[in-house]
């Protein structure tokens, strides 16, 4: 089962990437008060949060996949990747809704589909809290349950 988790994480990284692309495209095209909303600092803050979550998910997932591919012990990295990627996809969708505001709730637009998927995948194969507990066991910080 541990080898399936990095694949799920890679899917979540792809979802984060799509949410980022949707948010930046919308911030470039939507105008308010005579200028694009991407020029407003608060919108830029939301996009930067999405970038930070995307990068965290990408790097932890890449490390887990690299360790699996190289044959080294990957258990700790897999648990970190699942915890970070699940949290990142969920939070990236939250910030994307802040950027999109009203249009983000339209099903046809697609952001709500990512939001629903992020909530479903958050708990799939174990919520981040479970993987943080498993990471403690892998690192020997607590006795195995």
C-alpha positions as CSV (number, residue, x, y, z in Angstrom):
1,X,0.0,0.0,0.0
2,X,2.9,2.4,0.6
3,X,3.8,2.3,-3.1
4,X,0.3,3.5,-4.0
5,X,0.4,6.6,-1.8
6,X,3.1,8.5,-3.8
7,X,1.0,8.0,-7.0
8,X,-2.0,9.6,-5.1
9,X,0.4,12.4,-4.0
10,X,1.4,13.0,-7.6
11,X,-2.2,13.3,-8.6
12,X,-2.7,15.9,-5.8
13,X,0.4,17.8,-7.1
14,X,-1.2,17.9,-10.5
15,X,-4.4,19.2,-9.0
16,X,-2.5,21.9,-7.1
17,X,-0.8,22.8,-10.4
18,X,-4.1,23.1,-12.2
19,X,-5.6,25.2,-9.5
20,X,-2.6,27.5,-9.6
21,X,-2.9,27.9,-13.4
22,X,-6.6,28.6,-13.1
23,X,-6.0,31.2,-10.4
24,X,-3.2,33.0,-12.3
25,X,-5.2,33.1,-15.5
26,X,-8.2,34.4,-13.8
27,X,-6.2,37.1,-11.9
28,X,-4.7,38.2,-15.3
29,X,-8.1,38.5,-17.1
30,X,-10.6,39.7,-14.5
31,X,-10.7,43.5,-14.1
32,X,-12.0,45.5,-11.2
33,X,-11.7,49.2,-10.6
34,X,-10.1,49.7,-14.0
35,X,-7.3,47.2,-13.5
36,X,-6.7,43.4,-13.4
37,X,-7.3,41.9,-10.0
38,X,-3.8,40.4,-10.1
39,X,-2.4,43.8,-9.4
40,X,-4.1,43.9,-6.0
41,X,-1.8,42.8,-3.1
42,X,-4.4,40.6,-1.4
43,X,-5.0,38.6,-4.6
44,X,-1.2,38.3,-5.0
45,X,-1.0,37.0,-1.4
46,X,-3.5,34.3,-2.2
47,X,-1.7,33.2,-5.3
48,X,1.6,33.1,-3.4
49,X,0.0,30.8,-0.8
50,X,-1.1,28.5,-3.6
51,X,2.5,28.5,-5.0
52,X,3.9,27.7,-1.6
53,X,1.5,24.7,-1.1
54,X,2.2,23.6,-4.7
55,X,6.0,23.6,-4.1
56,X,5.7,21.8,-0.8
57,X,3.6,19.1,-2.3
58,X,5.8,18.8,-5.4
59,X,9.1,18.5,-3.5
60,X,7.9,16.0,-0.9
61,X,6.3,13.9,-3.5
62,X,9.4,13.9,-5.7
63,X,11.5,12.9,-2.8
64,X,9.2,9.9,-2.0
65,X,9.2,8.8,-5.6
66,X,12.9,9.2,-5.9
67,X,13.5,7.1,-2.8
68,X,11.2,4.4,-4.1
69,X,12.9,4.4,-7.5
70,X,16.4,4.3,-6.0
71,X,15.5,1.4,-3.6
72,X,16.3,3.3,-0.4
73,X,14.0,3.3,2.7
74,X,11.1,5.5,1.6
75,X,8.6,4.9,4.4
76,X,9.2,8.2,6.2
77,X,9.2,10.2,2.9
78,X,6.0,8.6,1.8
79,X,4.2,9.5,5.0
80,X,5.5,13.1,4.8
81,X,4.5,13.3,1.1
82,X,0.9,12.1,1.8
83,X,0.5,14.5,4.8
84,X,1.9,17.5,2.9
85,X,0.2,16.8,-0.5
86,X,-3.2,16.2,1.0
87,X,-3.0,19.4,3.1
88,X,-1.6,21.4,0.2
89,X,-4.3,20.4,-2.3
90,X,-7.0,21.2,0.1
91,X,-5.5,24.6,1.1
92,X,-4.6,25.5,-2.5
93,X,-8.3,25.0,-3.4
94,X,-9.3,27.2,-0.5
95,X,-7.0,30.1,-1.6
96,X,-8.1,29.6,-5.2
97,X,-11.7,30.3,-4.1
98,X,-10.5,33.5,-2.5
99,X,-9.0,34.6,-5.8
100,X,-12.0,33.5,-7.9
101,X,-14.7,34.7,-5.5
102,X,-18.2,34.2,-7.0
103,X,-17.3,32.5,-10.3
104,X,-15.4,29.8,-8.4
105,X,-18.6,28.2,-7.2
106,X,-19.9,27.5,-10.7
107,X,-19.6,23.8,-11.5
108,X,-19.0,24.5,-15.1
109,X,-15.9,26.5,-14.3
110,X,-14.2,23.5,-12.7
111,X,-12.8,24.9,-9.5
112,X,-15.5,23.2,-7.4
113,X,-14.6,19.9,-8.9
114,X,-11.0,20.3,-7.7
115,X,-12.3,21.4,-4.3
116,X,-14.5,18.3,-3.9
117,X,-11.6,16.1,-5.1
118,X,-9.2,17.7,-2.6
119,X,-11.7,17.0,0.2
120,X,-12.1,13.4,-0.9
121,X,-8.4,12.7,-1.3
122,X,-7.6,14.4,2.0
123,X,-8.9,11.3,3.8
124,X,-8.2,8.7,1.1
125,X,-5.5,6.2,2.3
126,X,-5.3,8.0,5.6
127,X,-5.7,11.6,6.6
128,X,-2.6,13.7,7.2
129,X,-2.8,13.3,11.0
130,X,-2.6,9.5,10.6
131,X,0.5,9.8,8.4
132,X,2.1,12.1,10.9
133,X,1.5,9.5,13.6
134,X,3.0,6.8,11.3
135,X,6.0,9.0,10.6
136,X,6.6,9.3,14.3
137,X,6.6,5.5,14.5
138,X,9.0,5.2,11.5
139,X,11.4,7.7,13.0
140,X,11.2,5.9,16.3
141,X,9.8,8.8,18.2
142,X,7.0,6.7,19.7
143,X,6.5,3.0,20.1
144,X,4.5,1.4,17.3
145,X,0.8,1.1,18.0
